[in-house]
Amino acid sequence: MNMFDQDQQKRRAFLGRGLGLIALNSLLQAAGPESRASKGMVNPLHHDPKAKRVIFLYQAGGPSHLETFDYKPRLAKMDGQAMPESFTKGQQIAQLQGKQLNCFGPQFGFKKYGKSGQEMTELFPHIGSIADEVCIVRSMSTEQINHDPAHTIMNTGSIIAGRPSMGSWAVYGLGAETEVLPGFVVMFSSGRGGQNQPIAARQWSAGILPSKYQGVKFNSVGDPVLYIRNPHGMDDALQKKSIDAVNALNRVQHTALADPEILTRIAQYEMAFKMQSSVPGLMDTSKEPASVLDDYGAKPGDGSFASNCLLARRLAERGVRFIQIYHRDWDHHAGIKQNMPLKAEEVDRPTAALIRDLKQRGLLDSTLVIWGGEFGRTPMSQSGDGRDHHIKGFSFMLAGGGVKPGISYGATDELGYAAIENPVTVHDFHATMLHLLGIEHQRMAVKSQGLDVRLTGISGQVVRDILV
């Protein structure tokens, strides 16, 4: 090799390696201290994420903010008096439309908890014990006043059926952290003290996204997932051969048609087989220490909210991206004084235990925990001892995942009717959740019927004042 050839080789090596390393280093510096790499469609992430996963403790039926997180002494003084027309005239009211509207005071006392002095119901002593870990948003509002459409907009950002759920959007954007469990898991629990409203499966649907992003419902009692066990006479080896054969045919079909749903079908067969090994051990909480079971108030296999909270921690540990627990019976049109203590007893202890457990295991900083329902309840009475649906103002509680601890944000008016200070819409909530996951909500969209479809539609502002 002559001198000229040697110089050319060195020059090529520099261009191929040296400049390549410089470019790589530049990209890594631009990405910030934490890698923004993602297995999802948003890759790299738009900014450094604070949260890697979400646990949404969804209190279905509409818990009353006036008996949980939003104390109104003025409403207490006006108990039994006519609700001022200036609050309600021309406003959307569910089942109280055209009826005499009387103020209905808070039915339980409130206390200040922790060094932060967070104010909440005396029915929540356990949540009160972690008051310095949570952020209470008292200025939520939504658009839909009946349960099903209110669930739909809270879950999908739209009242139009067929839109992707927020869990599906999260997994679509970030991808899954685990290959042996679904990225999005849904669980249910029911208890005492309220009407048990149905929840439609479209609330965790992938909608217009590929179906591999939809939520997978885990049963709390019995087989955790339908058909998780092998059919009689079939062992794992034979099951694997069957799945391989089906997927081979699917791949041939995909080569011919290039239909992305066929790839989804392949992935779902493979995931189903992996779940046969991973799910039974995950759902068996009997080997958890007695102290942990006691902290949650959980009994293995009882299907309670407490047991589902413990399962949520186990799912988070194993890399599930979005975990949603629906706890029903919060619809208190009557008997709220008798029924609220029953609901509080079911959720108070396990909610606090979950947040405390995540913190002890070093998971809280990377896990956004949300507690709330589809709407709140009216400051006016219904049937003399209950509250109607209410959309103008209600409360959410957040913890971990980049949210400031020990603060309260926003406020409703003196009667708890409407959010008047720092109002937060459902789209604002979704925008903030995606921001914490490293996604700018305006930049994550899919085309459908010629339109850019987003979780936040055409609105939504990140609530930056509650972020670390």
C-alpha positions as CSV (number, residue, x, y, z in Angstrom):
1,M,0.0,0.0,0.0
2,N,1.5,3.4,-1.0
3,M,1.5,6.5,1.1
4,F,-1.5,8.0,-0.8
5,D,-3.6,4.9,-0.1
6,Q,-2.6,5.0,3.6
7,D,-3.7,8.7,3.9
8,Q,-7.0,7.9,2.2
9,Q,-7.7,5.0,4.6
10,K,-6.9,7.2,7.6
11,R,-9.1,9.9,6.2
12,R,-12.0,7.5,5.7
13,A,-11.5,6.1,9.2
14,F,-11.7,9.6,10.7
15,L,-14.8,10.4,8.7
16,G,-16.4,7.1,9.5
17,R,-15.5,6.8,13.2
18,G,-14.4,10.2,14.4
19,L,-17.2,12.3,13.0
20,G,-19.6,9.5,13.7
21,L,-18.6,9.6,17.4
22,I,-18.9,13.4,17.4
23,A,-22.4,13.2,16.0
24,L,-23.4,10.5,18.4
25,N,-22.0,12.5,21.3
26,S,-23.9,15.5,20.1
27,L,-27.2,13.6,20.0
28,L,-26.6,12.2,23.4
29,Q,-26.0,15.6,24.9
30,A,-29.0,17.0,23.1
31,A,-31.1,14.2,24.7
32,G,-30.3,15.5,28.2
33,P,-29.0,13.6,31.2
34,E,-31.5,10.7,30.7
35,S,-31.8,8.9,27.4
36,R,-35.0,9.7,25.6
37,A,-35.0,6.4,23.7
38,S,-38.5,4.9,23.4
39,K,-39.8,1.7,22.1
40,G,-42.9,3.5,21.0
41,M,-43.9,5.7,18.1
42,V,-42.5,8.8,19.8
43,N,-38.8,8.1,19.5
44,P,-36.9,9.9,20.8
45,L,-39.3,11.3,23.4
46,H,-39.9,15.0,23.1
47,H,-38.2,15.8,26.4
48,D,-36.8,14.0,29.4
49,P,-39.7,12.2,31.1
50,K,-40.4,12.4,34.8
51,A,-42.7,9.4,34.8
52,K,-42.3,6.0,33.2
53,R,-45.7,4.6,34.0
54,V,-49.1,5.6,35.3
55,I,-51.4,4.0,37.9
56,F,-54.9,5.5,37.7
57,L,-57.1,4.7,40.7
58,Y,-60.4,5.5,38.9
59,Q,-63.3,6.0,41.3
60,A,-66.2,5.3,39.0
61,G,-69.5,6.9,39.7
62,G,-68.3,10.4,40.7
63,P,-67.0,10.7,44.2
64,S,-68.2,13.9,46.0
65,H,-65.4,16.5,46.3
66,L,-67.4,18.0,49.1
67,E,-67.0,14.9,51.3
68,T,-63.4,14.2,50.2
69,F,-61.0,17.0,49.3
70,D,-62.9,20.3,49.1
71,Y,-64.3,21.6,52.4
72,K,-66.8,24.4,52.1
73,P,-67.8,26.1,55.5
74,R,-70.1,28.5,53.7
75,L,-72.0,25.6,52.2
76,A,-72.3,24.1,55.7
77,K,-73.8,27.4,57.0
78,M,-76.3,27.4,54.1
79,D,-77.4,23.8,54.6
80,G,-81.2,23.5,53.8
81,Q,-81.4,27.0,52.3
82,A,-82.2,27.7,48.7
83,M,-79.2,27.5,46.4
84,P,-78.6,31.1,45.0
85,E,-79.9,31.2,41.4
86,S,-76.8,33.2,40.4
87,F,-74.9,29.9,40.6
88,T,-77.3,27.6,38.8
89,K,-79.3,29.7,36.3
90,G,-78.8,28.4,32.8
91,Q,-76.4,25.7,34.0
92,Q,-76.5,22.0,33.0
93,I,-77.8,19.8,35.8
94,A,-78.5,16.1,35.5
95,Q,-81.5,14.8,37.5
96,L,-82.2,18.0,39.4
97,Q,-83.3,20.0,36.3
98,G,-86.5,21.9,37.1
99,K,-86.5,21.0,40.8
100,Q,-86.2,23.0,43.9
101,L,-82.5,23.4,44.6
102,N,-81.4,23.5,48.2
103,C,-77.9,23.7,49.6
104,F,-76.6,20.5,51.1
105,G,-73.8,21.0,53.6
106,P,-70.7,18.7,53.9
107,Q,-71.7,15.6,55.8
108,F,-68.4,15.0,57.5
109,G,-65.7,17.0,59.1
110,F,-62.4,17.9,57.5
111,K,-58.9,18.0,59.0
112,K,-55.5,19.3,58.1
113,Y,-52.9,16.7,57.7
114,G,-49.1,16.6,57.6
115,K,-46.6,19.4,57.7
116,S,-48.2,20.8,54.5
117,G,-51.5,21.1,56.2
118,Q,-53.4,19.5,53.3
119,E,-57.1,19.6,54.1
120,M,-59.2,16.6,53.5
121,T,-62.0,14.6,55.0
122,E,-61.7,12.9,58.4
123,L,-62.8,9.7,56.6
124,F,-59.3,9.6,55.0
125,P,-56.9,9.2,58.0
126,H,-54.5,6.9,56.0
127,I,-54.4,9.2,53.0
128,G,-54.0,12.0,55.4
129,S,-50.9,10.3,56.8
130,I,-49.2,10.7,53.4
131,A,-50.6,14.3,52.8
132,D,-47.0,15.5,52.3
133,E,-46.6,13.1,49.3
134,V,-49.7,14.2,47.3
135,C,-51.0,17.1,45.2
136,I,-54.7,17.9,45.5
137,V,-56.2,19.6,42.4
138,R,-59.5,21.2,43.5
139,S,-60.4,22.8,40.2
140,M,-61.2,20.0,37.8
141,S,-64.0,20.3,35.3
142,T,-65.5,18.2,32.5
143,E,-68.0,18.4,29.7
144,Q,-70.4,15.5,30.1
145,I,-72.9,15.2,32.9
146,N,-74.0,11.5,32.6
147,H,-71.8,8.6,33.5
148,D,-71.1,6.8,30.2
149,P,-70.1,9.9,28.1
150,A,-68.3,11.3,31.1
151,H,-66.2,8.1,31.4
152,T,-65.6,8.3,27.6
153,I,-64.2,11.9,27.6
154,M,-62.2,11.2,30.8
155,N,-60.6,8.1,29.2
156,T,-60.3,9.2,25.6
157,G,-60.5,13.0,25.5
158,S,-63.6,12.8,23.3
159,I,-67.3,11.8,23.5
160,I,-66.9,10.2,20.0
161,A,-66.9,6.4,20.3
162,G,-63.9,4.8,18.7
163,R,-61.2,7.1,20.0
164,P,-58.1,5.6,21.7
165,S,-58.0,5.6,25.5
166,M,-55.3,7.4,27.4
167,G,-53.6,4.1,28.3
168,S,-53.5,3.2,24.6
169,W,-52.0,6.5,23.7
170,A,-49.4,6.1,26.4
171,V,-48.3,2.7,25.2
172,Y,-48.4,3.8,21.6
173,G,-46.1,6.7,22.4
174,L,-43.7,5.1,24.7
175,G,-44.0,1.4,23.9
176,A,-43.9,-1.3,26.6
177,E,-41.2,-1.9,29.2
178,T,-42.0,-5.6,29.4
179,E,-42.3,-8.4,26.8
180,V,-44.2,-10.9,28.9
181,L,-47.1,-8.7,30.0
182,P,-49.4,-6.2,28.3
183,G,-48.4,-2.6,28.3
184,F,-51.9,-1.5,29.5
185,V,-53.8,-3.5,32.1
186,V,-57.3,-2.8,33.5
187,M,-58.8,-4.2,36.7
188,F,-62.1,-3.9,38.4
189,S,-63.4,-3.9,42.0
190,S,-66.7,-3.2,43.7
191,G,-67.8,-2.8,47.2
192,R,-70.6,-1.4,49.4
193,G,-72.4,1.8,49.7
194,G,-73.4,3.0,46.2
195,Q,-74.9,2.3,42.8
196,N,-72.8,0.0,40.7
197,Q,-72.5,1.7,37.3
198,P,-71.5,-0.4,34.2
199,I,-68.2,0.4,32.6
200,A,-68.0,-0.3,28.8
201,A,-65.0,-2.0,27.3
202,R,-64.5,0.9,24.9
203,Q,-63.1,2.9,27.8
204,W,-59.8,1.0,27.4
205,S,-60.1,0.5,23.6
206,A,-57.2,1.3,21.2
207,G,-59.8,2.9,18.9
208,I,-58.2,3.9,15.6
209,L,-54.8,2.8,16.8
210,P,-53.6,-0.8,16.1
211,S,-55.4,-3.1,18.5
212,K,-52.2,-4.3,20.2
213,Y,-52.4,-1.0,22.2
214,Q,-55.7,-1.7,23.8
215,G,-56.0,-2.4,27.5
216,V,-56.2,-6.0,28.7
217,K,-58.7,-6.7,31.4
218,F,-57.4,-8.8,34.3
219,N,-60.0,-10.5,36.5
220,S,-59.4,-10.2,40.2
221,V,-61.2,-13.5,41.0
222,G,-60.9,-16.8,39.1
223,D,-58.7,-17.1,36.0
224,P,-56.9,-13.7,35.8
225,V,-57.4,-13.7,32.0
226,L,-60.0,-15.6,30.1
227,Y,-58.6,-18.8,28.4
228,I,-55.2,-18.3,30.1
229,R,-55.0,-22.0,30.9
230,N,-54.1,-24.6,28.2
231,P,-57.0,-26.6,26.9
232,H,-57.3,-30.1,28.4
233,G,-54.7,-32.4,26.9
234,M,-52.5,-29.7,25.6
235,D,-49.1,-28.9,27.3
236,D,-47.0,-25.8,26.8
237,A,-44.8,-27.4,24.1
238,L,-47.8,-28.4,22.0
239,Q,-49.4,-25.0,22.6
240,K,-46.2,-23.3,21.4
241,K,-46.2,-25.4,18.2
242,S,-49.8,-24.5,17.5
243,I,-49.1,-20.8,17.9
244,D,-46.0,-21.0,15.8
245,A,-48.0,-22.7,13.0
246,V,-50.8,-20.0,13.2
247,N,-48.3,-17.2,13.1
248,A,-46.5,-18.7,10.1
249,L,-49.7,-18.6,8.2
250,N,-50.3,-15.0,9.5
251,R,-46.8,-14.0,8.2
252,V,-47.6,-15.4,4.8
253,Q,-50.8,-13.4,4.8
254,H,-49.0,-10.2,5.8
255,T,-46.5,-10.7,3.0
256,A,-49.4,-10.8,0.6
257,L,-51.6,-8.0,2.1
258,A,-49.2,-5.8,4.1
259,D,-52.1,-5.3,6.6
260,P,-50.6,-4.0,9.9
261,E,-53.4,-5.6,11.9
262,I,-52.0,-9.0,10.9
263,L,-48.7,-8.1,12.6
264,T,-50.8,-7.1,15.6
265,R,-52.5,-10.5,15.5
266,I,-49.1,-12.2,15.5
267,A,-47.9,-10.1,18.4
268,Q,-51.1,-10.9,20.4
269,Y,-50.7,-14.7,19.9
270,E,-47.1,-14.5,21.1
271,M,-48.0,-12.3,24.1
272,A,-50.9,-14.6,25.0
273,F,-48.4,-17.5,25.2
274,K,-46.0,-15.6,27.3
275,M,-48.8,-14.5,29.6
276,Q,-49.6,-18.1,30.3
277,S,-46.3,-18.2,32.3
278,S,-46.1,-14.7,33.6
279,V,-49.7,-13.9,34.7
280,P,-50.5,-16.7,37.2
281,G,-47.3,-15.9,39.3
282,L,-48.0,-12.2,39.1
283,M,-51.6,-12.5,40.4
284,D,-50.7,-14.8,43.3
285,T,-50.1,-12.4,46.2
286,S,-50.1,-15.1,48.8
287,K,-46.3,-15.0,49.0
288,E,-46.3,-11.3,49.9
289,P,-45.1,-10.7,53.5
290,A,-47.9,-10.5,56.0
291,S,-46.8,-6.9,56.8
292,V,-47.4,-5.9,53.2
293,L,-50.8,-7.6,53.0
294,D,-51.8,-5.9,56.3
295,D,-50.6,-2.5,55.2
296,Y,-52.9,-2.7,52.1
297,G,-55.7,-4.5,53.9
298,A,-55.5,-7.1,51.2
299,K,-56.5,-10.7,51.2
300,P,-55.1,-12.8,48.3
301,G,-57.8,-13.6,45.7
302,D,-60.6,-11.5,47.2
303,G,-60.9,-9.2,44.2
304,S,-61.0,-6.1,46.4
305,F,-59.7,-2.6,45.7
306,A,-57.0,-3.3,48.3
307,S,-55.8,-6.4,46.5
308,N,-55.9,-4.6,43.1
309,C,-53.8,-1.8,44.5
310,L,-51.2,-4.4,45.6
311,L,-51.4,-6.0,42.1
312,A,-50.9,-2.5,40.6
313,R,-47.5,-2.3,42.5
314,R,-46.6,-5.7,41.2
315,L,-47.5,-4.8,37.7
316,A,-45.5,-1.6,38.0
317,E,-42.4,-3.5,39.2
318,R,-42.7,-5.8,36.1
319,G,-42.8,-3.0,33.6
320,V,-46.5,-2.4,32.8
321,R,-46.8,1.1,31.4
322,F,-50.4,2.0,32.3
323,I,-52.4,0.4,35.1
324,Q,-56.1,1.4,35.6
325,I,-58.2,0.2,38.5
326,Y,-61.9,0.9,38.3
327,H,-63.5,1.0,41.7
328,R,-67.2,1.4,41.4
329,D,-70.2,2.3,43.6
330,W,-69.5,6.1,44.0
331,D,-72.8,7.1,42.6
332,H,-74.5,8.7,45.6
333,H,-77.9,10.1,44.6
334,A,-79.1,9.2,48.1
335,G,-77.8,8.1,51.4
336,I,-74.4,9.8,51.1
337,K,-74.0,10.1,54.9
338,Q,-74.5,6.4,55.3
339,N,-72.6,5.3,52.3
340,M,-69.5,7.5,52.2
341,P,-67.9,5.9,55.2
342,L,-68.2,2.5,53.5
343,K,-66.5,3.7,50.3
344,A,-63.8,5.6,52.3
345,E,-63.0,2.5,54.3
346,E,-62.5,0.5,51.0
347,V,-60.1,3.0,49.4
348,D,-58.4,5.0,52.2
349,R,-56.0,2.4,53.5
350,P,-54.9,0.8,50.2
351,T,-54.4,4.1,48.4
352,A,-52.0,5.3,51.1
353,A,-50.3,1.9,51.2
354,L,-49.7,1.9,47.5
355,I,-48.1,5.3,47.5
356,R,-46.0,4.5,50.5
357,D,-45.0,1.1,49.1
358,L,-44.0,2.6,45.7
359,K,-41.9,5.2,47.6
360,Q,-40.2,2.6,49.7
361,R,-39.3,0.6,46.6
362,G,-37.9,3.6,44.8
363,L,-40.7,3.5,42.2
364,L,-42.8,6.6,43.2
365,D,-40.6,9.1,41.5
366,S,-41.1,7.3,38.2
367,T,-44.8,6.4,38.7
368,L,-47.6,8.9,38.3
369,V,-50.5,7.9,40.7
370,I,-53.9,9.4,40.0
371,W,-57.0,9.2,42.2
372,G,-60.3,10.6,40.9
373,G,-63.5,9.9,39.0
374,E,-65.4,11.1,35.9
375,F,-67.0,14.1,37.7
376,G,-68.0,15.3,41.2
377,R,-71.3,15.8,43.0
378,T,-73.7,18.8,43.4
379,P,-73.6,21.2,46.4
380,M,-77.4,20.9,46.2
381,S,-79.3,18.0,47.7
382,Q,-81.1,15.2,45.9
383,S,-83.7,13.1,47.6
384,G,-82.9,15.1,50.8
385,D,-79.7,13.1,51.5
386,G,-77.8,12.6,48.3
387,R,-76.0,14.6,45.5
388,D,-76.5,14.7,41.8
389,H,-73.9,14.5,39.0
390,H,-71.7,17.6,38.8
391,I,-69.2,18.8,36.1
392,K,-68.3,22.4,36.9
393,G,-65.9,21.6,39.7
394,F,-64.4,18.5,41.5
395,S,-61.1,17.2,42.8
396,F,-58.3,14.9,41.8
397,M,-55.4,13.7,43.8
398,L,-52.0,13.1,42.3
399,A,-48.7,11.7,43.6
400,G,-45.2,10.9,42.3
401,G,-44.1,11.0,38.7
402,G,-42.8,14.6,38.7
403,V,-45.8,16.1,40.6
404,K,-45.0,18.5,43.4
405,P,-45.8,16.8,46.8
406,G,-47.7,18.5,49.6
407,I,-49.5,21.1,47.7
408,S,-53.1,22.1,46.8
409,Y,-53.9,23.6,43.4
410,G,-56.9,25.5,42.2
411,A,-60.2,26.2,44.0
412,T,-63.9,26.1,43.5
413,D,-66.2,28.9,44.6
414,E,-67.5,29.3,48.2
415,L,-70.3,26.7,47.7
416,G,-68.1,24.2,45.7
417,Y,-70.1,24.7,42.5
418,A,-67.6,25.9,39.9
419,A,-63.9,25.9,39.5
420,I,-62.9,29.6,39.7
421,E,-59.1,29.5,40.5
422,N,-56.7,27.8,38.1
423,P,-59.4,25.7,36.4
424,V,-58.2,22.4,34.9
425,T,-60.1,20.7,32.1
426,V,-59.9,17.1,31.1
427,H,-57.7,18.1,28.1
428,D,-55.4,20.0,30.5
429,F,-55.1,16.9,32.7
430,H,-54.3,14.7,29.7
431,A,-51.7,17.2,28.4
432,T,-50.0,17.2,31.8
433,M,-50.0,13.4,32.1
434,L,-48.4,13.1,28.6
435,H,-45.9,15.8,29.4
436,L,-44.8,13.9,32.5
437,L,-44.3,10.8,30.3
438,G,-42.0,12.9,28.0
439,I,-44.6,13.6,25.3
440,E,-45.8,17.0,24.0
441,H,-49.5,16.4,23.5
442,Q,-49.7,18.6,20.3
443,R,-47.1,16.5,18.6
444,M,-48.5,13.0,19.1
445,A,-51.3,12.5,16.5
446,V,-52.6,9.9,14.0
447,K,-54.4,10.5,10.8
448,S,-58.0,9.3,10.7
449,Q,-60.5,10.3,8.0
450,G,-58.3,13.2,7.0
451,L,-57.9,14.6,10.5
452,D,-55.1,14.7,13.0
453,V,-56.5,12.8,16.0
454,R,-55.0,13.6,19.4
455,L,-55.8,12.6,23.0
456,T,-56.2,16.3,23.8
457,G,-58.1,17.2,20.6
458,I,-57.5,20.9,19.7
459,S,-57.0,22.2,23.3
460,G,-55.2,21.4,26.5
461,Q,-52.5,23.2,28.5
462,V,-49.8,21.6,30.7
463,V,-50.5,22.5,34.3
464,R,-46.9,23.5,35.0
465,D,-47.5,24.9,38.5
466,I,-48.0,21.4,39.9
467,L,-44.8,20.0,38.3
468,V,-41.5,19.5,40.1
